[in-house]
Amino acid sequence: MEDYKVRFIKEFKELDERLLKLGAMLRKYDNGTLEFTPTCPIYMLRKQYVIMDMYRKILTERAEIEKIDLSVSLK
């Protein structure tokens, strides 16, 4: 597989993992079960989540156009 495709897939998978973790944190915050108080304002973390999700959607669309299989397991 070409190097740029490997880098693309790694970037997508890292973003996906971070998005899941941030979403879980925001849900815990909303439920009152977050074990810590964020130093960053919650509105900013929500904005970050939205923008990261938009970026994920862009990468997904680009992967379709460039025929990059995002389900490939990299080691």
N, CA, C and O of each residue as an XYZ file, in Angstrom:
300
protein
N       0.852     -1.179      0.000
C       0.000      0.000      0.000
C       0.895      1.238      0.000
O       1.932      1.270      0.662
N       0.480      2.246     -0.746
C       1.271      3.469     -0.825
C       1.355      4.165      0.545
O       0.431      4.097      1.355
N       2.489      4.830      0.770
C       2.736      5.480      2.061
C       1.652      6.482      2.439
O       1.230      6.533      3.595
N       1.203      7.272      1.482
C       0.216      8.295      1.816
C      -1.101      7.669      2.263
O      -1.822      8.242      3.079
N      -1.409      6.488      1.725
C      -2.637      5.806      2.137
C      -2.505      5.275      3.561
O      -3.455      5.332      4.342
N      -1.335      4.764      3.891
C      -1.084      4.291      5.257
C      -1.209      5.470      6.223
O      -1.860      5.351      7.261
N      -0.595      6.597      5.893
C      -0.684      7.787      6.749
C      -2.125      8.260      6.877
O      -2.559      8.656      7.959
N      -2.855      8.220      5.788
C      -4.259      8.641      5.773
C      -5.081      7.765      6.719
O      -5.860      8.270      7.528
N      -4.902      6.458      6.607
C      -5.657      5.521      7.444
C      -5.297      5.717      8.914
O      -6.179      5.711      9.773
N      -4.006      5.890      9.212
C      -3.586      6.135     10.598
C      -4.227      7.407     11.143
O      -4.731      7.425     12.266
N      -4.203      8.456     10.352
C      -4.807      9.724     10.779
C      -6.297      9.538     11.050
O      -6.815     10.029     12.053
N      -6.980      8.834     10.160
C      -8.414      8.609     10.333
C      -8.692      7.821     11.609
O      -9.581      8.177     12.383
N      -7.930      6.752     11.826
C      -8.161      5.903     12.994
C      -7.859      6.645     14.293
O      -8.575      6.478     15.280
N      -6.804      7.465     14.305
C      -6.494      8.262     15.486
C      -7.597      9.276     15.762
O      -8.014      9.454     16.906
N      -8.061      9.933     14.719
C      -9.148     10.892     14.867
C     -10.408     10.210     15.369
O     -11.094     10.732     16.247
N     -10.711      9.053     14.817
C     -11.898      8.303     15.216
C     -11.836      7.953     16.708
O     -12.824      8.101     17.428
N     -10.682      7.493     17.156
C     -10.505      7.126     18.566
C     -10.649      8.353     19.477
O     -11.305      8.283     20.515
N     -10.046      9.453     19.092
C     -10.132     10.679     19.901
C     -11.554     11.218     19.942
O     -12.005     11.726     20.969
N     -12.249     11.106     18.830
C     -13.635     11.561     18.767
C     -14.514     10.724     19.699
O     -15.371     11.261     20.400
N     -14.297      9.416     19.700
C     -15.050      8.539     20.606
C     -14.778      8.890     22.065
O     -15.704      8.939     22.874
N     -13.515      9.134     22.404
C     -13.148      9.459     23.781
C     -13.721     10.814     24.210
O     -14.216     10.956     25.328
N     -13.652     11.788     23.334
C     -14.208     13.097     23.660
C     -15.718     13.009     23.817
O     -16.283     13.623     24.722
N     -16.373     12.260     22.954
C     -17.819     12.073     23.056
C     -18.199     11.399     24.363
O     -19.180     11.785     24.998
N     -17.436     10.399     24.768
C     -17.696      9.704     26.037
C     -17.530     10.663     27.207
O     -18.317     10.646     28.153
N     -16.500     11.497     27.135
C     -16.285     12.471     28.203
C     -17.440     13.457     28.294
O     -17.902     13.779     29.389
N     -17.904     13.932     27.155
C     -19.016     14.890     27.145
C     -20.301     14.246     27.674
O     -21.075     14.900     28.375
N     -20.531     12.987     27.350
C     -21.715     12.290     27.885
C     -21.621     12.150     29.400
O     -22.610     12.348     30.106
N     -20.431     11.807     29.903
C     -20.249     11.716     31.354
C     -20.470     13.080     32.007
O     -21.073     13.171     33.076
N     -19.984     14.125     31.368
C     -20.196     15.476     31.898
C     -21.693     15.776     31.981
O     -22.180     16.275     32.996
N     -22.406     15.469     30.914
C     -23.852     15.717     30.871
C     -24.606     14.896     31.909
O     -25.609     15.350     32.460
N     -24.116     13.675     32.176
C     -24.762     12.788     33.152
C     -24.337     13.073     34.590
O     -24.883     12.505     35.535
N     -23.354     13.961     34.741
C     -22.845     14.260     36.076
C     -21.943     13.179     36.634
O     -21.752     13.094     37.847
N     -21.381     12.343     35.754
C     -20.527     11.243     36.219
C     -19.057     11.426     35.844
O     -18.256     10.510     36.026
N     -18.701     12.586     35.329
C     -17.305     12.847     34.972
C     -16.497     12.983     36.258
O     -16.887     13.726     37.159
N     -15.377     12.275     36.352
C     -14.590     12.212     37.577
C     -13.753     13.459     37.839
O     -13.128     13.572     38.894
N     -13.733     14.380     36.909
C     -12.934     15.594     37.085
C     -13.688     16.780     36.497
O     -14.667     16.618     35.768
N     -13.211     17.971     36.832
C     -13.793     19.188     36.264
C     -12.852     19.695     35.173
O     -11.699     20.020     35.455
N     -13.330     19.763     33.938
C     -12.465     20.252     32.852
C     -12.024     21.695     33.110
O     -12.807     22.520     33.581
N     -10.776     21.981     32.798
C     -10.295     23.353     32.946
C     -10.740     24.208     31.767
O     -10.829     25.431     31.871
N     -11.016     23.557     30.658
C     -11.484     24.223     29.448
C     -13.010     24.363     29.519
O     -13.679     23.440     29.983
N     -13.572     25.478     29.078
C     -15.034     25.611     29.086
C     -15.694     24.499     28.271
O     -15.207     24.140     27.199
N     -16.793     23.961     28.774
C     -17.474     22.839     28.133
C     -17.966     23.199     26.735
O     -17.993     22.348     25.846
N     -18.359     24.475     26.535
C     -18.821     24.873     25.195
C     -17.707     24.710     24.170
O     -17.960     24.387     23.010
N     -16.463     24.937     24.612
C     -15.332     24.805     23.692
C     -15.086     23.333     23.350
O     -14.767     23.006     22.207
N     -15.234     22.456     24.328
C     -15.073     21.022     24.072
C     -16.167     20.512     23.149
O     -15.917     19.655     22.302
N     -17.382     21.035     23.309
C     -18.477     20.645     22.402
C     -18.196     21.140     20.981
O     -18.458     20.433     20.008
N     -17.666     22.348     20.872
C     -17.310     22.895     19.557
C     -16.202     22.046     18.920
O     -16.240     21.757     17.724
N     -15.225     21.656     19.728
C     -14.148     20.798     19.230
C     -14.713     19.484     18.709
O     -14.291     19.001     17.658
N     -15.666     18.902     19.435
C     -16.277     17.644     19.013
C     -16.953     17.803     17.650
O     -16.790     16.958     16.770
N     -17.701     18.875     17.480
C     -18.414     19.109     16.218
C     -17.426     19.247     15.063
O     -17.632     18.683     13.989
N     -16.365     19.993     15.290
C     -15.384     20.222     14.225
C     -14.620     18.932     13.904
O     -14.361     18.634     12.739
N     -14.266     18.178     14.936
C     -13.599     16.893     14.701
C     -14.503     15.947     13.920
O     -14.042     15.224     13.036
N     -15.796     15.956     14.251
C     -16.748     15.104     13.538
C     -16.873     15.537     12.075
O     -16.963     14.693     11.183
N     -16.878     16.834     11.831
C     -16.917     17.324     10.448
C     -15.673     16.880      9.689
O     -15.763     16.465      8.533
N     -14.518     16.967     10.332
C     -13.269     16.552      9.705
C     -13.293     15.056      9.401
O     -12.824     14.627      8.347
N     -13.839     14.261     10.325
C     -13.971     12.823     10.110
C     -14.828     12.536      8.880
O     -14.503     11.663      8.075
N     -15.914     13.273      8.745
C     -16.794     13.097      7.582
C     -16.074     13.466      6.288
O     -16.256     12.809      5.263
N     -15.268     14.505      6.334
C     -14.490     14.910      5.154
C     -13.490     13.820      4.785
O     -13.347     13.475      3.612
N     -12.796     13.277      5.787
C     -11.835     12.209      5.513
C     -12.534     10.979      4.941
O     -12.008     10.322      4.042
N     -13.718     10.669      5.464
C     -14.477      9.521      4.955
C     -14.850      9.734      3.492
O     -14.713      8.826      2.673
N     -15.309     10.909      3.175
C     -15.674     11.212      1.789
C     -14.456     11.169      0.876
O     -14.519     10.642     -0.235
N     -13.358     11.723      1.351
C     -12.130     11.709      0.563
C     -11.640     10.280      0.341
O     -11.169      9.943     -0.745
N     -11.753      9.438      1.375
C     -11.337      8.036      1.247
C     -12.150      7.333      0.170
O     -11.609      6.534     -0.594
N     -13.432      7.622      0.105
C     -14.279      7.028     -0.933
C     -13.816      7.467     -2.319
O     -13.723      6.649     -3.234
N     -13.531      8.742     -2.468
C     -13.096      9.282     -3.755
C     -11.750      8.680     -4.173
O     -11.547      8.330     -5.335
N     -10.835      8.567     -3.200
C      -9.487      8.079     -3.499
C      -9.354      6.565     -3.380
O      -8.257      6.021     -3.507
N     -10.484      5.882     -3.133
C     -10.480      4.413     -3.035
C      -9.527      3.921     -1.942
O      -8.720      3.018     -2.165
N      -9.635      4.531     -0.757
C      -8.839      4.124      0.399
C      -9.755      3.365      1.350
O     -10.764      3.899      1.810
N      -9.406      2.144      1.634
C     -10.222      1.300      2.504
C      -9.884      1.589      3.963
O      -8.824      1.194      4.448
N     -10.781      2.277      4.659
C     -10.534      2.674      6.036
C     -10.692      1.526      7.029
O     -10.376      1.681      8.209
N     -11.174      0.382      6.566
C     -11.336     -0.756      7.468
C     -10.075     -1.599      7.562
O     -10.029     -2.573      8.313
N      -9.060     -1.229      6.808
C      -7.797     -1.977      6.826
C      -7.151     -1.867      8.202
O      -7.102     -0.790      8.796
N      -6.667     -2.980      8.688
C      -5.982     -3.010      9.991
C      -4.488     -2.758      9.763
O      -3.828     -3.469      9.005
N      -3.977     -1.728     10.441
C      -2.549     -1.403     10.335
C      -1.859     -1.798     11.624
O      -2.446     -1.728     12.704
N      -0.616     -2.212     11.504
C       0.139     -2.606     12.705
C       1.303     -1.709     12.920
O       2.051     -1.888     13.881
